[in-house]
Amino acid sequence: MQKILQFIVVGAAVGFLISIFVREVNMVYTILLTVIATFLTLMYAELYHIREAINRQRSEQKEYLK
């Protein structure tokens, strides 16, 4: 849960900075879209690490069975 809150804060901070520098964009939309993009990126990274762990475990099992 703490990890999720940290990601929300990071996404909100980046969205706030973008909305400050780009004046034509609504701040709420920018923050919301940045938080969503942050979550999507982090979910992909977590799934990638899970896949690496599974592949590593499978290769260790194959070596053990030989």
PyMOL Python script that loads the backbone (N, CA, C, O; Angstrom):
from pymol import cmd

cmd.read_pdbstr("""\
ATOM      1  N   MET A   1       0.819  -1.191   0.000  1.00  0.00           N
ATOM      2  CA  MET A   1       0.000   0.000   0.000  1.00  0.00           C
ATOM      3  C   MET A   1       0.867   1.260   0.000  1.00  0.00           C
ATOM      4  O   MET A   1       0.531   2.256  -0.641  1.00  0.00           O
ATOM      5  N   GLN A   2       1.970   1.204   0.718  1.00  0.00           N
ATOM      6  CA  GLN A   2       2.857   2.358   0.775  1.00  0.00           C
ATOM      7  C   GLN A   2       3.474   2.622  -0.598  1.00  0.00           C
ATOM      8  O   GLN A   2       3.672   3.772  -0.988  1.00  0.00           O
ATOM      9  N   LYS A   3       3.773   1.554  -1.321  1.00  0.00           N
ATOM     10  CA  LYS A   3       4.351   1.685  -2.649  1.00  0.00           C
ATOM     11  C   LYS A   3       3.375   2.396  -3.591  1.00  0.00           C
ATOM     12  O   LYS A   3       3.780   3.247  -4.382  1.00  0.00           O
ATOM     13  N   ILE A   4       2.100   2.047  -3.504  1.00  0.00           N
ATOM     14  CA  ILE A   4       1.089   2.658  -4.358  1.00  0.00           C
ATOM     15  C   ILE A   4       0.963   4.146  -4.059  1.00  0.00           C
ATOM     16  O   ILE A   4       0.850   4.960  -4.976  1.00  0.00           O
ATOM     17  N   LEU A   5       0.983   4.500  -2.782  1.00  0.00           N
ATOM     18  CA  LEU A   5       0.891   5.915  -2.423  1.00  0.00           C
ATOM     19  C   LEU A   5       2.103   6.701  -2.915  1.00  0.00           C
ATOM     20  O   LEU A   5       1.974   7.854  -3.328  1.00  0.00           O
ATOM     21  N   GLN A   6       3.267   6.083  -2.872  1.00  0.00           N
ATOM     22  CA  GLN A   6       4.461   6.750  -3.385  1.00  0.00           C
ATOM     23  C   GLN A   6       4.335   7.001  -4.885  1.00  0.00           C
ATOM     24  O   GLN A   6       4.728   8.060  -5.374  1.00  0.00           O
ATOM     25  N   PHE A   7       3.790   6.032  -5.615  1.00  0.00           N
ATOM     26  CA  PHE A   7       3.627   6.198  -7.055  1.00  0.00           C
ATOM     27  C   PHE A   7       2.595   7.265  -7.380  1.00  0.00           C
ATOM     28  O   PHE A   7       2.750   7.997  -8.357  1.00  0.00           O
ATOM     29  N   ILE A   8       1.534   7.362  -6.567  1.00  0.00           N
ATOM     30  CA  ILE A   8       0.538   8.413  -6.775  1.00  0.00           C
ATOM     31  C   ILE A   8       1.176   9.784  -6.572  1.00  0.00           C
ATOM     32  O   ILE A   8       0.928  10.713  -7.341  1.00  0.00           O
ATOM     33  N   VAL A   9       1.997   9.904  -5.534  1.00  0.00           N
ATOM     34  CA  VAL A   9       2.658  11.182  -5.269  1.00  0.00           C
ATOM     35  C   VAL A   9       3.614  11.550  -6.401  1.00  0.00           C
ATOM     36  O   VAL A   9       3.663  12.705  -6.823  1.00  0.00           O
ATOM     37  N   VAL A  10       4.368  10.576  -6.891  1.00  0.00           N
ATOM     38  CA  VAL A  10       5.295  10.842  -7.992  1.00  0.00           C
ATOM     39  C   VAL A  10       4.519  11.272  -9.231  1.00  0.00           C
ATOM     40  O   VAL A  10       4.879  12.255  -9.879  1.00  0.00           O
ATOM     41  N   GLY A  11       3.455  10.541  -9.564  1.00  0.00           N
ATOM     42  CA  GLY A  11       2.647  10.898 -10.730  1.00  0.00           C
ATOM     43  C   GLY A  11       2.012  12.261 -10.592  1.00  0.00           C
ATOM     44  O   GLY A  11       1.980  13.031 -11.553  1.00  0.00           O
ATOM     45  N   ALA A  12       1.506  12.573  -9.410  1.00  0.00           N
ATOM     46  CA  ALA A  12       0.888  13.881  -9.189  1.00  0.00           C
ATOM     47  C   ALA A  12       1.917  15.002  -9.284  1.00  0.00           C
ATOM     48  O   ALA A  12       1.632  16.063  -9.840  1.00  0.00           O
ATOM     49  N   ALA A  13       3.097  14.774  -8.750  1.00  0.00           N
ATOM     50  CA  ALA A  13       4.142  15.805  -8.807  1.00  0.00           C
ATOM     51  C   ALA A  13       4.574  16.069 -10.248  1.00  0.00           C
ATOM     52  O   ALA A  13       4.725  17.222 -10.652  1.00  0.00           O
ATOM     53  N   VAL A  14       4.771  15.008 -11.019  1.00  0.00           N
ATOM     54  CA  VAL A  14       5.173  15.177 -12.414  1.00  0.00           C
ATOM     55  C   VAL A  14       4.054  15.864 -13.199  1.00  0.00           C
ATOM     56  O   VAL A  14       4.315  16.759 -14.003  1.00  0.00           O
ATOM     57  N   GLY A  15       2.811  15.445 -12.965  1.00  0.00           N
ATOM     58  CA  GLY A  15       1.684  16.081 -13.646  1.00  0.00           C
ATOM     59  C   GLY A  15       1.562  17.553 -13.287  1.00  0.00           C
ATOM     60  O   GLY A  15       1.249  18.378 -14.146  1.00  0.00           O
ATOM     61  N   PHE A  16       1.803  17.888 -12.034  1.00  0.00           N
ATOM     62  CA  PHE A  16       1.759  19.287 -11.605  1.00  0.00           C
ATOM     63  C   PHE A  16       2.839  20.106 -12.303  1.00  0.00           C
ATOM     64  O   PHE A  16       2.581  21.219 -12.762  1.00  0.00           O
ATOM     65  N   LEU A  17       4.050  19.553 -12.381  1.00  0.00           N
ATOM     66  CA  LEU A  17       5.136  20.268 -13.053  1.00  0.00           C
ATOM     67  C   LEU A  17       4.842  20.466 -14.536  1.00  0.00           C
ATOM     68  O   LEU A  17       5.120  21.530 -15.089  1.00  0.00           O
ATOM     69  N   ILE A  18       4.282  19.448 -15.180  1.00  0.00           N
ATOM     70  CA  ILE A  18       3.941  19.578 -16.598  1.00  0.00           C
ATOM     71  C   ILE A  18       2.882  20.652 -16.786  1.00  0.00           C
ATOM     72  O   ILE A  18       2.970  21.461 -17.709  1.00  0.00           O
ATOM     73  N   SER A  19       1.871  20.660 -15.904  1.00  0.00           N
ATOM     74  CA  SER A  19       0.807  21.652 -16.058  1.00  0.00           C
ATOM     75  C   SER A  19       1.286  23.069 -15.779  1.00  0.00           C
ATOM     76  O   SER A  19       0.706  24.027 -16.291  1.00  0.00           O
ATOM     77  N   ILE A  20       2.334  23.218 -14.977  1.00  0.00           N
ATOM     78  CA  ILE A  20       2.889  24.555 -14.738  1.00  0.00           C
ATOM     79  C   ILE A  20       3.592  25.068 -15.992  1.00  0.00           C
ATOM     80  O   ILE A  20       3.436  26.230 -16.368  1.00  0.00           O
ATOM     81  N   PHE A  21       4.373  24.189 -16.640  1.00  0.00           N
ATOM     82  CA  PHE A  21       5.151  24.618 -17.800  1.00  0.00           C
ATOM     83  C   PHE A  21       4.312  24.736 -19.061  1.00  0.00           C
ATOM     84  O   PHE A  21       4.629  25.544 -19.934  1.00  0.00           O
ATOM     85  N   VAL A  22       3.258  23.955 -19.175  1.00  0.00           N
ATOM     86  CA  VAL A  22       2.371  24.022 -20.338  1.00  0.00           C
ATOM     87  C   VAL A  22       1.065  24.656 -19.862  1.00  0.00           C
ATOM     88  O   VAL A  22       0.215  23.967 -19.299  1.00  0.00           O
ATOM     89  N   ARG A  23       0.905  25.909 -20.074  1.00  0.00           N
ATOM     90  CA  ARG A  23      -0.224  26.664 -19.524  1.00  0.00           C
ATOM     91  C   ARG A  23      -1.551  26.347 -20.209  1.00  0.00           C
ATOM     92  O   ARG A  23      -2.605  26.606 -19.627  1.00  0.00           O
ATOM     93  N   GLU A  24      -1.538  25.799 -21.420  1.00  0.00           N
ATOM     94  CA  GLU A  24      -2.776  25.566 -22.159  1.00  0.00           C
ATOM     95  C   GLU A  24      -3.522  24.327 -21.684  1.00  0.00           C
ATOM     96  O   GLU A  24      -4.643  24.083 -22.129  1.00  0.00           O
ATOM     97  N   VAL A  25      -2.936  23.547 -20.801  1.00  0.00           N
ATOM     98  CA  VAL A  25      -3.514  22.272 -20.385  1.00  0.00           C
ATOM     99  C   VAL A  25      -4.153  22.428 -19.008  1.00  0.00           C
ATOM    100  O   VAL A  25      -3.623  23.120 -18.139  1.00  0.00           O
ATOM    101  N   ASN A  26      -5.298  21.775 -18.824  1.00  0.00           N
ATOM    102  CA  ASN A  26      -5.974  21.783 -17.527  1.00  0.00           C
ATOM    103  C   ASN A  26      -5.150  20.973 -16.522  1.00  0.00           C
ATOM    104  O   ASN A  26      -4.709  19.866 -16.833  1.00  0.00           O
ATOM    105  N   MET A  27      -4.944  21.508 -15.342  1.00  0.00           N
ATOM    106  CA  MET A  27      -4.082  20.877 -14.346  1.00  0.00           C
ATOM    107  C   MET A  27      -4.630  19.533 -13.876  1.00  0.00           C
ATOM    108  O   MET A  27      -3.868  18.583 -13.701  1.00  0.00           O
ATOM    109  N   VAL A  28      -5.929  19.444 -13.672  1.00  0.00           N
ATOM    110  CA  VAL A  28      -6.535  18.200 -13.169  1.00  0.00           C
ATOM    111  C   VAL A  28      -6.347  17.070 -14.168  1.00  0.00           C
ATOM    112  O   VAL A  28      -5.990  15.954 -13.789  1.00  0.00           O
ATOM    113  N   TYR A  29      -6.587  17.356 -15.451  1.00  0.00           N
ATOM    114  CA  TYR A  29      -6.412  16.324 -16.474  1.00  0.00           C
ATOM    115  C   TYR A  29      -4.960  15.883 -16.589  1.00  0.00           C
ATOM    116  O   TYR A  29      -4.677  14.695 -16.745  1.00  0.00           O
ATOM    117  N   THR A  30      -4.057  16.821 -16.514  1.00  0.00           N
ATOM    118  CA  THR A  30      -2.639  16.487 -16.617  1.00  0.00           C
ATOM    119  C   THR A  30      -2.196  15.601 -15.465  1.00  0.00           C
ATOM    120  O   THR A  30      -1.492  14.613 -15.675  1.00  0.00           O
ATOM    121  N   ILE A  31      -2.602  15.945 -14.257  1.00  0.00           N
ATOM    122  CA  ILE A  31      -2.222  15.139 -13.096  1.00  0.00           C
ATOM    123  C   ILE A  31      -2.835  13.749 -13.199  1.00  0.00           C
ATOM    124  O   ILE A  31      -2.159  12.752 -12.946  1.00  0.00           O
ATOM    125  N   LEU A  32      -4.110  13.675 -13.570  1.00  0.00           N
ATOM    126  CA  LEU A  32      -4.782  12.377 -13.693  1.00  0.00           C
ATOM    127  C   LEU A  32      -4.107  11.495 -14.743  1.00  0.00           C
ATOM    128  O   LEU A  32      -3.845  10.319 -14.491  1.00  0.00           O
ATOM    129  N   LEU A  33      -3.830  12.052 -15.899  1.00  0.00           N
ATOM    130  CA  LEU A  33      -3.194  11.266 -16.956  1.00  0.00           C
ATOM    131  C   LEU A  33      -1.781  10.843 -16.577  1.00  0.00           C
ATOM    132  O   LEU A  33      -1.355   9.742 -16.926  1.00  0.00           O
ATOM    133  N   THR A  34      -1.058  11.685 -15.880  1.00  0.00           N
ATOM    134  CA  THR A  34       0.298  11.322 -15.457  1.00  0.00           C
ATOM    135  C   THR A  34       0.266  10.220 -14.414  1.00  0.00           C
ATOM    136  O   THR A  34       1.109   9.324 -14.448  1.00  0.00           O
ATOM    137  N   VAL A  35      -0.685  10.262 -13.487  1.00  0.00           N
ATOM    138  CA  VAL A  35      -0.808   9.191 -12.490  1.00  0.00           C
ATOM    139  C   VAL A  35      -1.150   7.874 -13.180  1.00  0.00           C
ATOM    140  O   VAL A  35      -0.586   6.834 -12.839  1.00  0.00           O
ATOM    141  N   ILE A  36      -2.062   7.908 -14.141  1.00  0.00           N
ATOM    142  CA  ILE A  36      -2.424   6.689 -14.874  1.00  0.00           C
ATOM    143  C   ILE A  36      -1.230   6.155 -15.650  1.00  0.00           C
ATOM    144  O   ILE A  36      -0.980   4.949 -15.638  1.00  0.00           O
ATOM    145  N   ALA A  37      -0.492   7.024 -16.320  1.00  0.00           N
ATOM    146  CA  ALA A  37       0.697   6.588 -17.067  1.00  0.00           C
ATOM    147  C   ALA A  37       1.746   5.999 -16.139  1.00  0.00           C
ATOM    148  O   ALA A  37       2.413   5.028 -16.496  1.00  0.00           O
ATOM    149  N   THR A  38       1.901   6.576 -14.953  1.00  0.00           N
ATOM    150  CA  THR A  38       2.853   6.048 -13.977  1.00  0.00           C
ATOM    151  C   THR A  38       2.455   4.650 -13.539  1.00  0.00           C
ATOM    152  O   THR A  38       3.300   3.759 -13.453  1.00  0.00           O
ATOM    153  N   PHE A  39       1.161   4.451 -13.258  1.00  0.00           N
ATOM    154  CA  PHE A  39       0.697   3.126 -12.857  1.00  0.00           C
ATOM    155  C   PHE A  39       0.891   2.106 -13.968  1.00  0.00           C
ATOM    156  O   PHE A  39       1.314   0.982 -13.697  1.00  0.00           O
ATOM    157  N   LEU A  40       0.594   2.468 -15.207  1.00  0.00           N
ATOM    158  CA  LEU A  40       0.774   1.533 -16.317  1.00  0.00           C
ATOM    159  C   LEU A  40       2.236   1.141 -16.489  1.00  0.00           C
ATOM    160  O   LEU A  40       2.548  -0.027 -16.720  1.00  0.00           O
ATOM    161  N   THR A  41       3.119   2.105 -16.378  1.00  0.00           N
ATOM    162  CA  THR A  41       4.545   1.819 -16.497  1.00  0.00           C
ATOM    163  C   THR A  41       5.025   0.901 -15.378  1.00  0.00           C
ATOM    164  O   THR A  41       5.800  -0.025 -15.617  1.00  0.00           O
ATOM    165  N   LEU A  42       4.565   1.160 -14.161  1.00  0.00           N
ATOM    166  CA  LEU A  42       4.995   0.350 -13.032  1.00  0.00           C
ATOM    167  C   LEU A  42       4.405  -1.053 -13.072  1.00  0.00           C
ATOM    168  O   LEU A  42       5.064  -2.011 -12.668  1.00  0.00           O
ATOM    169  N   MET A  43       3.177  -1.186 -13.552  1.00  0.00           N
ATOM    170  CA  MET A  43       2.592  -2.526 -13.689  1.00  0.00           C
ATOM    171  C   MET A  43       3.373  -3.344 -14.714  1.00  0.00           C
ATOM    172  O   MET A  43       3.618  -4.533 -14.509  1.00  0.00           O
ATOM    173  N   TYR A  44       3.765  -2.704 -15.817  1.00  0.00           N
ATOM    174  CA  TYR A  44       4.560  -3.406 -16.823  1.00  0.00           C
ATOM    175  C   TYR A  44       5.900  -3.840 -16.232  1.00  0.00           C
ATOM    176  O   TYR A  44       6.350  -4.960 -16.475  1.00  0.00           O
ATOM    177  N   ALA A  45       6.534  -2.968 -15.464  1.00  0.00           N
ATOM    178  CA  ALA A  45       7.819  -3.313 -14.855  1.00  0.00           C
ATOM    179  C   ALA A  45       7.674  -4.468 -13.867  1.00  0.00           C
ATOM    180  O   ALA A  45       8.519  -5.362 -13.833  1.00  0.00           O
ATOM    181  N   GLU A  46       6.607  -4.457 -13.060  1.00  0.00           N
ATOM    182  CA  GLU A  46       6.382  -5.555 -12.109  1.00  0.00           C
ATOM    183  C   GLU A  46       6.143  -6.872 -12.842  1.00  0.00           C
ATOM    184  O   GLU A  46       6.679  -7.907 -12.446  1.00  0.00           O
ATOM    185  N   LEU A  47       5.347  -6.841 -13.901  1.00  0.00           N
ATOM    186  CA  LEU A  47       5.101  -8.063 -14.667  1.00  0.00           C
ATOM    187  C   LEU A  47       6.375  -8.572 -15.323  1.00  0.00           C
ATOM    188  O   LEU A  47       6.577  -9.782 -15.418  1.00  0.00           O
ATOM    189  N   TYR A  48       7.227  -7.679 -15.771  1.00  0.00           N
ATOM    190  CA  TYR A  48       8.499  -8.074 -16.364  1.00  0.00           C
ATOM    191  C   TYR A  48       9.377  -8.774 -15.329  1.00  0.00           C
ATOM    192  O   TYR A  48      10.003  -9.790 -15.635  1.00  0.00           O
ATOM    193  N   HIS A  49       9.428  -8.244 -14.115  1.00  0.00           N
ATOM    194  CA  HIS A  49      10.238  -8.869 -13.063  1.00  0.00           C
ATOM    195  C   HIS A  49       9.662 -10.228 -12.659  1.00  0.00           C
ATOM    196  O   HIS A  49      10.420 -11.157 -12.378  1.00  0.00           O
ATOM    197  N   ILE A  50       8.364 -10.354 -12.628  1.00  0.00           N
ATOM    198  CA  ILE A  50       7.739 -11.651 -12.316  1.00  0.00           C
ATOM    199  C   ILE A  50       8.086 -12.658 -13.397  1.00  0.00           C
ATOM    200  O   ILE A  50       8.413 -13.808 -13.102  1.00  0.00           O
ATOM    201  N   ARG A  51       8.014 -12.222 -14.659  1.00  0.00           N
ATOM    202  CA  ARG A  51       8.342 -13.134 -15.764  1.00  0.00           C
ATOM    203  C   ARG A  51       9.799 -13.566 -15.700  1.00  0.00           C
ATOM    204  O   ARG A  51      10.105 -14.731 -15.951  1.00  0.00           O
ATOM    205  N   GLU A  52      10.698 -12.655 -15.371  1.00  0.00           N
ATOM    206  CA  GLU A  52      12.107 -13.026 -15.229  1.00  0.00           C
ATOM    207  C   GLU A  52      12.303 -14.045 -14.116  1.00  0.00           C
ATOM    208  O   GLU A  52      13.075 -14.990 -14.275  1.00  0.00           O
ATOM    209  N   ALA A  53      11.612 -13.866 -12.990  1.00  0.00           N
ATOM    210  CA  ALA A  53      11.739 -14.809 -11.876  1.00  0.00           C
ATOM    211  C   ALA A  53      11.209 -16.183 -12.255  1.00  0.00           C
ATOM    212  O   ALA A  53      11.799 -17.198 -11.884  1.00  0.00           O
ATOM    213  N   ILE A  54      10.107 -16.228 -12.984  1.00  0.00           N
ATOM    214  CA  ILE A  54       9.557 -17.516 -13.415  1.00  0.00           C
ATOM    215  C   ILE A  54      10.517 -18.204 -14.374  1.00  0.00           C
ATOM    216  O   ILE A  54      10.756 -19.405 -14.253  1.00  0.00           O
ATOM    217  N   ASN A  55      11.063 -17.466 -15.316  1.00  0.00           N
ATOM    218  CA  ASN A  55      12.010 -18.059 -16.271  1.00  0.00           C
ATOM    219  C   ASN A  55      13.259 -18.561 -15.559  1.00  0.00           C
ATOM    220  O   ASN A  55      13.783 -19.621 -15.902  1.00  0.00           O
ATOM    221  N   ARG A  56      13.739 -17.815 -14.577  1.00  0.00           N
ATOM    222  CA  ARG A  56      14.909 -18.242 -13.816  1.00  0.00           C
ATOM    223  C   ARG A  56      14.606 -19.525 -13.042  1.00  0.00           C
ATOM    224  O   ARG A  56      15.437 -20.431 -12.982  1.00  0.00           O
ATOM    225  N   GLN A  57      13.419 -19.597 -12.454  1.00  0.00           N
ATOM    226  CA  GLN A  57      13.027 -20.778 -11.692  1.00  0.00           C
ATOM    227  C   GLN A  57      12.898 -21.991 -12.610  1.00  0.00           C
ATOM    228  O   GLN A  57      13.306 -23.092 -12.241  1.00  0.00           O
ATOM    229  N   ARG A  58      12.344 -21.802 -13.782  1.00  0.00           N
ATOM    230  CA  ARG A  58      12.210 -22.918 -14.735  1.00  0.00           C
ATOM    231  C   ARG A  58      13.567 -23.432 -15.192  1.00  0.00           C
ATOM    232  O   ARG A  58      13.774 -24.639 -15.319  1.00  0.00           O
ATOM    233  N   SER A  59      14.492 -22.503 -15.440  1.00  0.00           N
ATOM    234  CA  SER A  59      15.814 -22.942 -15.882  1.00  0.00           C
ATOM    235  C   SER A  59      16.542 -23.679 -14.761  1.00  0.00           C
ATOM    236  O   SER A  59      17.280 -24.627 -15.028  1.00  0.00           O
ATOM    237  N   GLU A  60      16.345 -23.256 -13.507  1.00  0.00           N
ATOM    238  CA  GLU A  60      16.956 -23.966 -12.381  1.00  0.00           C
ATOM    239  C   GLU A  60      16.347 -25.363 -12.218  1.00  0.00           C
ATOM    240  O   GLU A  60      17.054 -26.318 -11.895  1.00  0.00           O
ATOM    241  N   GLN A  61      15.053 -25.475 -12.440  1.00  0.00           N
ATOM    242  CA  GLN A  61      14.402 -26.780 -12.341  1.00  0.00           C
ATOM    243  C   GLN A  61      14.893 -27.721 -13.417  1.00  0.00           C
ATOM    244  O   GLN A  61      15.092 -28.908 -13.161  1.00  0.00           O
ATOM    245  N   LYS A  62      15.094 -27.199 -14.639  1.00  0.00           N
ATOM    246  CA  LYS A  62      15.602 -28.030 -15.731  1.00  0.00           C
ATOM    247  C   LYS A  62      17.004 -28.525 -15.421  1.00  0.00           C
ATOM    248  O   LYS A  62      17.329 -29.679 -15.699  1.00  0.00           O
ATOM    249  N   GLU A  63      17.839 -27.666 -14.850  1.00  0.00           N
ATOM    250  CA  GLU A  63      19.192 -28.082 -14.504  1.00  0.00           C
ATOM    251  C   GLU A  63      19.178 -29.119 -13.382  1.00  0.00           C
ATOM    252  O   GLU A  63      20.008 -30.027 -13.357  1.00  0.00           O
ATOM    253  N   TYR A  64      18.239 -28.978 -12.462  1.00  0.00           N
ATOM    254  CA  TYR A  64      18.147 -29.911 -11.349  1.00  0.00           C
ATOM    255  C   TYR A  64      17.677 -31.275 -11.832  1.00  0.00           C
ATOM    256  O   TYR A  64      18.124 -32.292 -11.302  1.00  0.00           O
ATOM    257  N   LEU A  65      16.796 -31.329 -12.815  1.00  0.00           N
ATOM    258  CA  LEU A  65      16.272 -32.603 -13.310  1.00  0.00           C
ATOM    259  C   LEU A  65      17.279 -33.351 -14.173  1.00  0.00           C
ATOM    260  O   LEU A  65      17.131 -34.558 -14.366  1.00  0.00           O
ATOM    261  N   LYS A  66      18.280 -32.687 -14.690  1.00  0.00           N
ATOM    262  CA  LYS A  66      19.269 -33.362 -15.557  1.00  0.00           C
ATOM    263  C   LYS A  66      20.193 -34.218 -14.793  1.00  0.00           C
ATOM    264  O   LYS A  66      21.076 -34.848 -15.376  1.00  0.00           O
TER     265      LYS A  66
END
""", "prot")
cmd.dss("prot")
cmd.show_as("cartoon", "prot")
cmd.util.cbc("prot")
cmd.orient("prot")
